[in-house]
Amino acid sequence: MQDPYKNPQFHEQLRPLLEVMAGAGIEGAVKGLSQMTGQIITVTEPSVTLINLNEISKLLGGPENEAVGVYLRAEGQMSGQIMLIFPYERALKLVDLLIDVPDGTTQHLGSYERSALAEVGNLTGTFFLNSIASMLGLEARPTPPAVMVDMVGAILDVIIATSAGVSEQVLMIRATFLQGDREAEASFWVIPDPRVLEAFIASEYTIKDSSHKA
Amino acid sequence: MNNIVVGLGEIKISNNSDDVLVAYGLGSCLGIAMYDPVIHLAGMLHAVLPTCDPNIANSDACVKYVCCGIDVMLQQIIGKGAIRNRIVVRMAGGANMLASSSFSDIMNIGQRNIESAHMKLNEMKFKITGEEVGGNIGRTVRFYVTEGRMAIRMMGGKERDV
């Protein structure tokens, strides 16, 4: 199979569409987070970039840096993978934000804290996928999430191993979640199945929901 | 000590006594080292995927696959003077990072990497003199060229020899 990111049509057609979809997806994810926490959570304008696989760990403090990864897959017409990664210290801050305790309270990620992070992944992934699927008139079924607490390199191997056979690049969406004067930056790695990307490019998908324009 | 980073899908070779070949944060990836103890020449491969597509056997991308990577690494260290029947092999990595989840059976690339390496090295009649593979925790792997030893470190843990 050829690398879909090397297809010029990807850059001309699909990438602008993905940028709009990313915005809608993140809006959906934030609604889910706000519902989960009962707090008003907002998000900064997400950035969508294509990143080389061997560059990812540098963005996260290096491959030996400790981090938390929340991983899920999407199945159905829009299949692919989603990984949220937080450097360990930021994961602690995010837990503080979610359970509404002062910054610095959470010192360790036990099973309760990991469940909270899994739920972040579950909600953000599900709402993200559903927003995009709804825009395109497609079906997507997210799987339950898996939470990993380990070195960045080891966590990233989950997506690198499944992507590296087809493409040297993955899509990265970066967004900062804000609650009051607190913020927690998260990196969202969205890895559509290359077959799905190729189908998107070939079919020249248009956005179904006219309130969003490419 | 001079750390020589072996990145994803790379091979690094050294016979410099100050060098340490390092593969950081191996999850499902495998760090495979070949070493000639007489001339203190070491090679380390950071392999990502288990299977070898014959269509890319001659390309740079081949090295990210376990079997092609081992072939290329052997050629490179023999090219630098290693003698085949002196070479010892050690490896580490191949963890299943999703072991506790519902994905574990369908996505155990770590285990497939280990099996591919065992099969390949067995075919080539190399004996693995030390390995620390499998499990579900990431490892940083170091190969100390002058001493010819491999050591691993896990998150929060101390370095120990393989």
Interface residues (C-beta under 8 A of the other chain):
Chain A: L53 N54 S57 G62 P63 E64 E66 Y71 R73 T143 P144 P145 A146 M148 V149 D150 M151 V152 G153 A154 I155 L156 D157 V158 I160 A161 T162 A164 G165
Chain B: G7 L8 G9 Y24 G25 L26 G27 S28 C29 V48 L49 K64 A95 M97 L98 S100 S101 S102 F103 M107 I109 G110 I137 G138 R139 T140 M155
